[in-house]
Amino acid sequence: MKYIAGIDVGTSGVKCIVIDENAQVVASCTQGYPLFTPKAGWSEQDPADWWSATQKAMKQAVQKSGADKNDIIALGFSGQMHGLVALDKDNRVLRPAILWNDQRTQAECDEIIAAAGGVEGLLSYTNNTMLTGFTGGKILWVKKHEPEVFQKIDTFLMPKDYIRFMMTAEKATEVSDGSGTGLFDVEKRQWNFSLIDKLGFSRDIFPKCCESDDIVGHVTADAAEATGLPMGMPVYAGGGDAVIQTTGMGIVKEGTVGVIVGTSGVVSMALDAFGKNDGGRLQFFCNNARDKWQAFGCQLSSGGSLEWFKNTLYNDSYKMLDAQAAQSPVGAKNLLFLPYLTGERCPYPDPDARGVFFGLSLLTDKGDMARAVMEGVTFGLRDIYELIKNAAPTLKPTEVISSGGASKSAVWRQIQADIFGLPVKTQKGAAEGGAYGAAVVAGVGAGVWRSIEHAAELLQDDTLTMPIPENVAAYDRLYKTYRGLYADLKSRFKEMAE
């Protein structure tokens, strides 16, 4: 039996898994690390914490798998997208990594958009607008606010690429994470150096860019000793978590909708052909498959909204929260929740947006509030789903494959089925998130499976939740009110920010 390892460098921790050649998970281990918020709206981590946690989790996963380490034939990577890891000429980290959910770069994003000739001009370069989460704005922010750091940058990497560098001593990225920098020609699957030159960035700081199933390097002797993996084992490029997690869910054919609820939330659909991102409200990225693309939108506070509610207002376990939410009726007694706790990316790129409970009354209890959070997050995900449908009107979605924290809750799975009006499936391997997708892609690169589509055929369904017609109708009515709230409050959000 041959085995493949996968690593996902997440926001709250790193997950390391080992799967077998039947695509079954045989070991999974997670190690956490801190997140730092030096100022309101800032979000940073120390890359040394990622590497320390990766060494521990990978060694544990190898031991737990029971496999002979020499039977582990490939390693793939996933990780939080858009983060900026700046390295000097001696490969030392110059400053804490600026993360995907950091909101400090709005002025820099505006400057990049203006330099490109407005939103439409920027779309002509990258097929994406420049969002505060993207890497491009972070590079410009460092240039403007930390010039002494910027002058020392020899290369920048995204989070997973830095850990892959620590594993292989090779610096590279790949097309899905490259897409999320906002400086990438998504159609041609390469850096857009015309835009990079226009912005005054040196081409030299941009790492080489590979396809997801390319070999990027091999496990070094030091990394082998630290992780328990075999020295010299091939290491594959992998993918950004928002894309590669859907790959591990089997989202490789048009018509299947992927919904991921982690700290953030993603609604995603694979596209067989490149498509124009009209207006730039969605993200159009390269798929991990070489001849496909991905249309998706990211909600910044999905599972993060429920975690905030549990820790701040509920003060009990997720199991108890779930049970009380189940006792609340559809619509949570006419209570709506806007999940904009850290601003929003899609469908409203607005760093000033904030969370709202709308409709509180003396009848409201904690179960209603918990259910309203689940429903509000899902309404926001439906906003993204509607944009994808409008961008590709010939697509006829038939099902949702759900992953992440929400997929573990029967209550939340039913809410998803009813709000989307589609059957909701979960799959066994998908519960491991981006690490599973990373292992699948590495397995394809190593020749264990012919293609990502072939690997997807091995995925096993775990649960199936059908929509309830009367609930679908009730949620359709509530959704109209939900959609109006942001427009009503947008100017007030800005006032409060000022």
N, C-alpha and C positions, 0 to 999 in steps of 0.2 A: 504494500500500500504506500502510495506517495502522498505527501502533505504539502500544503501551501500556507504561508503565514500572511497575516494582514495587520496593519497598524493604522489606527485613526487618531490623529492628534487633535482632540476636541477642545472645547472651551473650558470645561470643568475637569477634564482628565483625559488620559490616553487609554485607549482600549487596544489590546493585542489579542489576536485570535489565531487558532490553527484549524484549518478545515482539511477534509480528506478529498480524494479524487472523485467521490460521489457528491461533493459540494455540501457535506454535512459538517457542522461545527463540532469539533472534538475537545476544544479548550477555549476559554475566554477569560481574560483577566484585565482589570481596570485599576489604574492608579491616578489619584487626583492631584491637583496642584492649585495654588492660589491665583486669583485675579486681582489686579490692583486698579484703583480708581483715584488717581492723584488729584483730579479736578472733576467737577460735574460734567458728565458727557464723555469723559475720557475712559478708555479701557485698554489695559496693558498687561502683559505677562513677561516673565523672564524665560527665554528659551532654554536656559540651563535647567529650569524646573521640568520642562518637557522631556529633555534628554534623560535626566535622572529617573523620572517616572517611567519612561519607555524601557530603560534597562531592566528595571524591576519587573514591570508587567510582562515583558517579552520572555524573560527568564522563567517567570512563574507559568506562563502559558505553555512553553516548551515542556517544562516538567509535568504539568498537569495533563498534557496531551498523551503522555505515555509513549510517544513516538521516538524512535531512534532519530537523533537530530540530523543524521546524514540522509534520512528519508524526507526531510523538509527541503524541497527543491526550488522554491521561489518565494519571494517576499514582495508584497505590494503595499502602497501607501495611500492613505486618505488623510484629510485634515481640514480644519477650519480654513475658509478661504479669505483672501484679501489682506491678510496680515502682513506687515512690513518688518522683516528681519534684515537689518543693515549690517554688513560685514566689511571690515577693513582688509587691506592687502595681506594681512597675516591671518585672516579668517576669524578674527575676534569680533564678537557682537558689540556694536557701538552704543546701543541704547536699548531699553526695553522694547519688545515688539509691540507695535500699535495694532490693535485687533479689528476684526470685521465690524464689531458693534460700536466702535469709537465714532463720536459725532463731531470731532473738533474741526473738520476740514471743509465746512460748507463754503467758506470764502475761497478756498483753493479750488474747489470743484467749479464754482462760478467762474473763476479765472480761466480754468482749462476749457470750459464750454465756450467762453468768449473768444479765446485764442483759436479755437477750432472753427469759429464762424457760427456760433449758436448751436442749439440742440441738433438741428438738422445737419449742420456741418459736421458735428462730432459723430452723428450716426453714420455719415458717409465714410468715416474712417474706421469705426469699430462696431457699428450696429448696436451700440449701447450708449446710453447717456453716462455722465460721470456722477456717481453716487458717493455720499460721504463714507460709505463702507469700503469703497474700492481702493486699491493700492495707489493708483495714480495721484489722488489727492494727498495721500500721506507722504509720498515722495516730495511733492511740492511744499507741503507744510514743513518738513524737515529742512528743505532748502531755505525757506523764508525765516523760520523761527529758531533753527539750530544750525546755522551755516558752518560752524566748526565741525559738527558731526557730518554734515552733508559732504564737505570737502574730503573727508576720509573714506567715504563709501567706495568700495571697490566692486562689490556685487550686492544685490539684494535678493532675498529669497522669501517665499511664502512659508508658513509654519511647517507643513509636512516636508517641504523641500529641504528645510534646515535639518530636520531629523534624518532624512535620507542622506544628506551630506555627512552627518555624524556617523552614519552607518557605512558609507562607501567612500568618503573623501572626494565625491564628485558633486559639482554644483550644476543643477539643472532644474527646470520646471517642465510642465506639460500643458497641453492645449486647453484643458478645462479650467485649471487655475490661472493660466495666462489670460483666458477670456475675462476673468474677474478682476483684472487690474484696471480695465478701462483704457488700456493702451495697446490693444491687441486687435488685429484684423481677423475677426471671427470667420469670415467667409474663406479667406486664404489660409487660415490656421497658422498664423505667424505674427511676430511683433510688427506693429505698424510704425516703422521707423520714420515715415514722413511726419506723423503726428509727434513722435518723440523728439525729432529734430526741431519742430515748431515750438515745442515747450522748453527747449534749451537743456534737455537731459542728455547726458553722454550715453551713446549706444553701448559703451563698454560695461556699464553696470547691469545690463540686462542679461540674465542667464540664458544659456541655450534652451530651446524649447523642443520637446519630444512629443510623440503620440503616447497615449496612456499605457499601451502594452509594449513599449520599447524598453529594452534593458538600458538602465542608466549607469549601473555600476555593479560592484560585487562587495559582499560583506568583508570588511577588513579584519585583520587579526585582532585588533583591539576591540572592535565591535562584537566580534564573535565571542570573545572572552566575557564581555560585559552582558551579553544578551542570551547566550546559550545557543545561538544559531550557528550553523556550520560556516567556517571561513571559506570565502570564495563563492558562496551561493549567489546566483543572479538576483538583482534587485530591479524591480520594474517601476516605471514612472508613476503610475497610479492616477489619482484624480482629486480635484477639490470635492469636499464632502457633499455639497448640495447636488452635485452631478453624480458622483460615484455611488452615493447611497441609493439613488434610484436605479443605477445599474444593478446593484445587488438585490433590488426588488423586482428585477425583470422588466423594468420600464425601458424597453428597447424597440417596441413596435408602436406605431401611431395608433391612438385610440384608447390607450390605457393611461389613466391619470394617476400620478404618484403624489401622495400627501405625506409629508414628513413633519412630525411635531416633536422637535427637540426643544432646546432653549429658544431657538427661532423656529419658524415654520416655512416650509417650501411646498408649493404646488408646481408640478413639473410634468411635461409631456415630451416624448421623443419625436423628432421630425426627420423624415427620410430625406429631406432636401433643405437647403439653406433658405430661410425666409426673412423678409424685411421686418424690422422692429419698429413699426409705425408709431411715431410719437415718443418712443423710448421708454414706455411705461413698464415693459417687461424686461427681463434679461434673456438674451439669446446667446448661448454659449456653445462651444464645441462639446459634442458628446464624447464619451470614452471610446465608442466605436468609431473607426476612422472615417466612415462615410456618412455619419449622422450628426445632427445637431440637437440642441435641447432648448425648449422655450420654458421659462419658469419665472416665478416671482417669489420674493422672500419677504416674509412677515417677521419683524424683529423680535417681538415678545409673544411667543406662542406658549410652549410649555413654561417659559419664563414667567408668563402672567399667572398661571396657576401656582407656580412655586412661590411667587410673591404673595399671592392671596393666602396660601397655606401658612407661610412663615409670619406674615404680618397680621392677618385678621382671623385666621382659623385656629392655629396652634394645636393641631392634631395630625394624625397620620393621613397619608393619601388614601388608605383603605377606608377610613371613616369619612373622609371628605367625599369619596366616590359614593358611599352608601347614602349619605345625606343628599347629594345631588340627584341621585336616582329617585328620591322621594318628592322632588320638586317637579311640577308639571312642565310640559313643553312651553317654552317662552318664559319660564321662571317667574310666573305671575307678572308678566309685562315688565320685566327688568332686562335692560340691555347693557352690555359692557363693551367699551371701545378699548382694544388691547394695545394702545400706543404708549406703553410705559417708558420706552427708550426712543421715542420718535418712531417714524415709520419709513419703510423703503418702498413697498408696493402694496396697494396701488397708488399710494400717496407718498412721494419722496419728500418727507417733511420732518426735519429734525426737531421742530417745535411741537409737534403733535404729542398729546399726553393721554393717559388712561382716564376713562370716565365710567362711572356707574350712572345710568339714566333710568329713572322710574322707581327709585326707592320709595317705599311706603311703610306704614306700620305693619303691613302684612308680610314684609320681607324678612326671611330668616337666613341663617348662614348657608343652608342647603340651596336656597334660591340664588344666593350670591355665587356659590360655587358653580352651579349649573349655568348661570349667566356668563361666567368667565369662559367655560367650555364652549357655550354657544357663540359668544362674541368672537373668540378666536376663530371658530369655524366659519362664522359669517365673513370675517376678514379673509380667510383662505378662499371662500367662495368668490370674493371680489377678484382675486387673482385668477381663479378658474374661469370666470366670465371673460376676463381679458384674453386668456389663451384661446378660448373658443372664438372670440371675435377676431383674433389675429389669424386663425386658421379655420374659417367657417365651413370648410368641406369636411373637417374631422367630425366624427360621430362617437364621442366618448361612450364606452359601454360599462366601465367599472372603475373603481378606485382601489388602488393598493395602498394601504395605510401602514406607516411605520413610525417608530419613535414612541414617546411616552403615552400619547393619546391612544395608540393602538392596543395598549395593555388594559385599557378600561372599556368594559362592555357598554357602559353608559355613554362614553365619548364616541365609541365606534357607531352606536345607534344615532347619536346626534349628527355625526358626519354623513351617514347614509341618508338621513332625512333632509339635511340641509343641501347636500349635493344632488339628492334624488337619484342616486345610483347605488348598486350593490358595493359594499366595502369588504375587501379581503385583506387578511394578513398572512404573511408567510414566515416560516420558521427561521430561515437564515437571516431575513431582513431585520429581525430584532437586534442583530449585532451591528446595525448601522453601517457607517462608512467602512469600517474594518472588513466587513464581509464583502462589500463591493470591491475593495482593494485586493482581497485574496482572489476573488473571481477573475478580475482583470489580469492579475499576475499569472493565474492558472491558464488563461487564454494565451498570454505571452509565452508561457513555458510549453505550450502544446498539449496540456492536459485536456483542454476542450477546443474544438475547432473554431469557435467564435463565441462572443458574448451571448448571442441568440441561443447557441447550443447549450451553454451553461445555464441560461434562464429556464430551459426545459426541465432541468433537474430540481428546480425550486419546488418545495412542497407547501401547499396551502395549509394554513393553520385554522383560521376562522372565516366565516362568511356571515355578513350582516346585511339583511335586505331592508330597503326603505319601507316605512309604514305610510301608506298614501295620505291618511288624515294628518299625520305629522308633517309630511312634505308640504301640504297646502297651508298649514299653520305657519311654518317657517317661511314660506314664500311671502306671506303677508308681513311678518315681522322684518324680513330682510329689506323690504322697501323703506321702513322706518330707519333701520340701522344705516342704510346707505345715505340717508339724508343728514345724519347727525354730523358727519365730518364736515360737510359743506356748511352746515349751520355754525360750527364751532371754529372753523379754520382761522378766522380773523382773531378770535378770542385766544386761541393758542399762541398766536404771534404776540398779542398784547402781553400775555403772561410771561413769555420768554424775554420780552424787552424790559 
